[in-house]
Amino acid sequence: MLVGAECIYFYHSCCRIDKYTYCNILCGKIITENWLYDTQKEKLGAMLDEDPSLMEKRNQIAKRLELYKQARDDIDSVAWK
């Protein structure tokens, strides 16, 4: 989407634009979006194939990290009073 927005901005910022330039911009936008989709599709597929037990462990570690951060903030707030 960001690539598309940049291409449209470039299109509208040009004073004189002909059909050839517009087609180049449109083709560049499509090619770039397709390339981004193809590269991200592999990463997304790998993330979705994650083992459920590993996912649960990661969630538990994230919760523990949040508790550590909260404890640190509580200690800092008491230490500075």
N, C-alpha and C positions, 0 to 999 in steps of 0.2 A: 504494500500500500504506500509506503514512504517513497519508494522509487517512482510509483505512478504519480504521486503528488508533485515530486520534483520535476518530472517530465512535463506535466501539465503546466506547472509554474514557468518552466523554460519556454513552453509553447506560447503562453500568454504574454511573456515578457518580450518576445520578439516583435519588432515593429512590422516588418514585412516578412511574411512567411508564405512560402509556396507549398504546393501539394507534395513535392518531393521531400522537402524538409520535414513536413508533418509526418509523412510516411516513415522517414528515418527515425524520428523521435518515437513514433508509435511502435515500430519494430524493435528499437532498442529497449523500450519499456517492457515489451512482451518477453524478449529474450532474457533480460535481466531478472524479471520476476520468475520465469521458468527455471533459470539457473538457481536462484535462491530457494525455490520450492524443492528442487531436486536435491540440493545439498542438505537442507533442513529435514527432508523426509527421512533420510537415513538415520539422523540423530534422533528424531522423534520416534521412529520405529524401535530403536535400541532402548530408549527410555520406557516405552510402553511394554517392552518384553521383560521388564525387571521382575525379579523373583519377589513374591509377596512377603516372604519372611524378611528379606533384605529391606523392603520398603518399610515394614513395621519397625525394624531396628533403626532405620534412618529417622523415622518419625519420633521414636523414643529419644534418640540422641538430640534431635532438634528441641524437643520439650525440655530436656535436661539443660541444654545450653541456655534456653530462655530463663530457666530457674536460676542458673548461675549468674546471668546478667542482672536479673532482678535482685538477687542477693548482693551483688557488687554495688548496685545502685543504692540499696538500703544501707549498706555499710558506709558508703561514701556520704550519704545524707546525714547519718548520725555522727560520723567522724568530723564533719565540718561545722557542727552546731556548737 
